[in-house]
Amino acid sequence: MTHALELRGVVKTYGRRRALNGLDLCVPAGSVFGLVGSNGAGKTTCMAASVGLLRIDAGTIDLLEAGPFDPLRHTGRVALLPQDSHLPPHATAGELLRFYGQLQGLAPAELAGAVQDVLEWTNLVDRRDSRVRTLSHGMARRLTIAQAFLGRPELVLLDEPLSGLDPREVVRIRGLIRERRGRQTIVISSHNLHEIEALCDRVAFIEAGRLVEQNTLAEIVRRDHTITYTLQASALTAAALQPLAPALRCELTPDGTALVVAFDGTGATHAEVNARVLRCLLDAGVGITEVRCGSKLESQYMQATGERPRQEKP
């Protein structure tokens, strides 16, 4: 399988508004794929249409290389975590997971083990018999994450999955999602670009229902041929950077707090470029507070969507 999800020219309208306006998207199998876009960009609509919850007006959707969603072909192979999911308040965590497991087509012999796995995975074993109404917001969110991974579906769509989790659980779930890379395909929609950058190996920018850019995270943030230096406020001038030209292209932010150095990625290694730039900056008396390969995803998103990029900060 080369791709787990492919959309071609997908259109979805609500009255006069086009939520999806000819959207093209290709999610490689085994990737952790990030969907980035503003409110109303079409991310949630894209996920809902992909799993057959919405009927599209034009275009095609291919799910796991088996055509558009079909219960007979896709049951147990696909799971969705909606952004605003609500659980029955009087059911217990264990009852809900057993019910969702049956909907996923799990056999009775494997259901108990599958429920135990996701309870352990989301740190909810001690809440198996707790009713939903007694769970905190974060616990309820972890329960919805548990149901999305129940039975290890091939494709998991997560809409704002880490919203409402405390920092410890964010780190835990983030690590567990990373472990699934290559074994499952996971699509994550989030407004938190730091989380997308921490989790995903591929990213797509969506605006106004259309694809703006799609590539590996490394390519989008130019990780292989850009180094960004966060600087202490200084009077660094273009003349001080002249020894780095022409092999290195240096761009200083207007406030002087960041220096972006671009190179072709073939003539020198990151370490060699870093050694040259640091020597130049230190000779000029400039303090360096952070060095990172590539730019921040936020800056690339703002640039790709036509907004003025925010200046790089730690």
C-alpha positions in Angstrom: 0.0 0.0 0.0 1.5 3.4 -1.0 -1.2 5.6 0.5 -3.7 5.3 3.2 -5.9 8.2 2.2 -6.1 10.1 -1.1 -8.4 13.0 -1.9 -8.7 14.4 -5.5 -10.6 17.6 -6.3 -13.0 17.1 -3.4 -15.7 19.7 -3.0 -18.1 20.0 -0.1 -20.6 22.9 0.1 -22.8 24.2 2.8 -25.3 26.4 1.1 -23.2 29.1 -0.7 -20.1 28.3 1.3 -17.5 25.8 0.0 -15.9 24.1 3.0 -13.7 22.0 0.6 -12.9 23.7 -2.7 -11.2 21.1 -4.9 -9.0 19.7 -2.1 -6.1 17.4 -3.1 -4.4 15.4 -0.4 -2.3 12.3 -0.3 -1.4 10.6 3.0 1.3 7.9 2.7 0.7 4.7 4.5 2.6 4.4 7.8 3.1 8.2 8.2 2.1 10.5 11.1 0.5 13.2 9.0 -0.3 16.7 10.2 -3.2 18.9 8.9 -2.6 22.6 9.5 -5.0 25.4 8.8 -7.0 28.3 10.4 -10.5 27.9 11.8 -12.8 27.1 8.9 -10.0 26.0 6.6 -11.7 22.6 6.0 -9.7 20.3 8.3 -12.6 18.8 10.2 -14.7 18.6 7.1 -11.9 16.7 5.3 -11.8 14.1 8.1 -15.5 13.7 8.3 -15.8 13.3 4.5 -13.0 10.8 4.4 -14.8 8.4 6.7 -18.2 8.8 5.1 -19.8 11.0 7.7 -20.4 13.7 5.0 -21.4 13.3 1.4 -19.1 15.2 -0.9 -20.4 17.2 -3.9 -17.5 16.5 -6.3 -14.2 14.7 -6.5 -13.0 11.3 -5.2 -11.8 9.8 -2.0 -9.7 6.6 -1.8 -9.5 5.1 1.6 -6.8 2.4 2.2 -6.7 1.9 -1.6 -10.2 0.4 -1.4 -12.3 3.3 -2.8 -14.6 5.6 -0.7 -15.7 4.5 2.7 -17.8 1.4 2.7 -18.8 -0.4 5.9 -18.2 -3.8 4.4 -14.7 -3.0 3.3 -13.5 -0.6 6.0 -15.1 -1.7 9.3 -12.3 -2.2 11.8 -9.7 -0.6 9.5 -10.5 3.1 10.1 -11.2 5.1 13.2 -12.0 8.8 13.9 -11.7 10.9 16.9 -13.9 14.0 16.4 -12.9 17.3 17.9 -16.0 17.7 20.0 -16.9 14.2 20.9 -19.4 13.6 23.7 -19.7 10.3 25.6 -22.8 8.9 27.3 -22.5 10.1 30.9 -24.0 7.1 32.7 -21.9 4.4 30.9 -18.6 3.2 32.4 -15.3 3.5 30.6 -15.1 -0.3 30.2 -18.6 -0.6 28.9 -18.1 2.0 26.2 -14.8 0.5 25.0 -16.4 -2.9 24.8 -19.3 -1.4 22.8 -16.9 0.5 20.5 -14.9 -2.7 20.0 -17.9 -4.6 18.9 -18.7 -1.8 16.4 -15.1 -2.2 15.1 -15.8 -5.9 14.5 -13.5 -7.3 17.1 -14.2 -11.0 17.9 -15.4 -11.8 21.5 -12.2 -13.7 22.1 -10.0 -10.6 21.4 -12.3 -7.9 22.8 -11.2 -8.1 26.5 -7.5 -8.0 25.6 -8.0 -5.1 23.2 -9.9 -3.1 25.8 -7.1 -3.7 28.4 -4.5 -2.6 25.9 -6.0 0.8 25.2 -6.8 1.4 28.9 -3.1 0.8 29.7 -2.1 2.8 26.7 -4.0 5.9 27.9 -3.4 5.3 31.7 -7.0 4.6 32.5 -6.9 1.1 33.9 -8.0 2.3 37.4 -11.0 4.1 35.7 -12.4 1.0 33.9 -15.5 0.9 36.1 -15.9 4.7 36.5 -18.9 6.4 34.9 -18.2 9.0 32.3 -19.9 11.7 34.4 -17.3 11.2 37.1 -14.3 11.6 34.8 -12.4 14.9 34.5 -12.2 16.6 31.1 -8.7 15.2 30.5 -9.7 11.7 31.5 -12.7 11.8 29.2 -10.5 13.0 26.4 -8.1 10.1 27.0 -11.0 7.7 26.8 -11.9 9.1 23.4 -8.3 8.6 22.3 -8.5 5.0 23.6 -11.5 4.2 21.5 -9.8 5.6 18.4 -6.9 3.1 18.7 -9.1 0.2 19.8 -8.3 -2.9 17.7 -5.3 -1.2 16.0 -7.0 0.2 12.9 -4.8 0.8 9.9 -5.9 4.5 9.6 -6.6 6.8 12.6 -7.9 10.3 12.2 -7.5 12.5 15.2 -9.1 16.0 15.4 -7.4 18.1 18.1 -6.5 14.9 20.1 -4.3 16.6 22.8 -6.8 19.4 23.6 -7.6 19.4 27.4 -4.8 17.0 28.4 -2.4 18.0 31.2 1.3 18.4 30.3 2.2 15.0 31.7 -0.4 13.2 29.6 0.5 15.2 26.5 4.0 14.0 26.7 2.8 10.4 27.3 0.3 10.3 24.4 2.8 12.1 22.1 5.3 9.4 22.8 2.8 6.6 22.2 1.7 8.1 18.9 5.3 8.3 17.8 5.7 4.6 18.5 2.9 3.8 16.1 4.7 5.4 13.2 5.2 2.8 10.4 2.7 0.4 12.0 -0.4 2.6 11.6 -1.2 5.7 9.6 -2.2 8.6 11.8 -3.6 11.9 10.6 -3.6 14.7 13.2 -5.4 18.0 12.9 -4.3 20.6 15.4 -4.1 24.4 16.0 -1.0 23.7 18.1 1.8 23.9 15.6 4.4 22.9 18.2 2.5 19.6 18.6 2.4 19.0 14.9 6.1 19.7 14.6 6.8 17.3 17.6 4.6 14.5 16.3 4.4 14.5 12.5 6.8 13.4 9.7 4.6 14.9 7.0 2.5 18.1 6.9 -0.1 19.7 4.7 -1.3 23.3 4.9 -4.9 23.8 4.1 -6.7 27.2 3.6 -10.2 28.0 2.3 -10.7 24.3 1.5 -7.7 24.0 -0.8 -4.3 22.5 -0.4 -1.6 25.2 -0.1 1.5 23.0 0.5 2.2 19.4 1.3 5.6 17.8 2.0 7.7 16.1 4.6 8.2 18.1 7.7 11.9 18.3 7.1 11.4 19.8 3.7 8.7 22.3 4.8 10.8 23.7 7.6 13.9 23.4 5.4 15.7 21.3 8.0 18.3 20.0 5.6 19.5 23.4 4.3 18.7 26.0 6.9 19.9 26.8 10.4 18.2 29.4 12.5 20.1 31.2 15.3 18.2 33.0 18.0 20.3 35.9 19.2 20.6 38.2 22.1 19.7 41.8 21.2 22.7 43.2 19.4 24.0 45.6 16.7 24.9 42.8 14.3 25.4 44.3 10.8 25.4 42.9 7.3 29.1 43.8 7.1 29.9 41.4 10.0 28.3 38.6 8.1 30.2 39.3 4.9 32.8 36.6 5.5 30.0 33.9 5.2 29.1 35.0 1.7 28.5 33.7 -1.0 28.4 30.1 0.2 25.9 30.9 2.9 22.9 33.2 2.5 22.2 35.1 5.7 18.9 36.9 6.6 18.6 38.9 9.8 15.2 39.7 11.2 14.4 43.4 11.5 14.7 43.4 15.3 18.0 41.6 15.2 16.9 38.6 17.3 17.2 35.9 14.8 19.5 35.0 11.9 18.5 32.5 9.3 21.3 30.9 7.3 20.5 29.0 4.2 22.8 26.7 2.2 22.4 24.1 -0.5 22.8 21.1 1.8 25.4 19.4 -0.4 28.5 21.5 -0.2 28.8 21.4 3.6 27.4 19.6 6.6 25.3 21.2 9.3 28.3 20.9 11.6 30.6 22.7 9.2 28.1 25.5 8.5 27.4 25.9 12.2 31.1 26.1 13.0 31.6 28.9 10.5 28.5 30.9 11.6 29.2 30.6 15.3 32.8 31.7 14.8 31.5 34.8 12.9 28.9 35.6 15.5 31.2 35.2 18.5 33.9 37.3 16.8 31.3 40.0 16.4 30.4 39.8 20.1 26.9 38.4 19.5 25.3 36.2 22.1 23.5 33.0 20.9 20.6 31.6 22.9 19.4 28.9 20.5 20.5 27.0 17.4 18.0 24.9 15.4 18.1 23.1 12.1 15.4 24.6 9.9 12.8 27.2 10.6 9.8 26.9 12.9 6.7 25.4 11.3 4.7 28.5 12.4 7.0 30.7 10.2 6.6 28.5 7.2 2.9 28.2 7.6 2.5 32.0 7.8 4.7 32.4 4.8 2.9 29.8 2.7 -0.5 31.2 3.4 0.5 34.8 2.5 0.7 36.1 6.1 3.7 38.0 7.4 5.9 35.4 9.2 6.3 35.9 12.9 9.9 36.4 14.0 11.7 33.4 15.2 11.8 33.2 19.0 12.8 30.5 21.5 
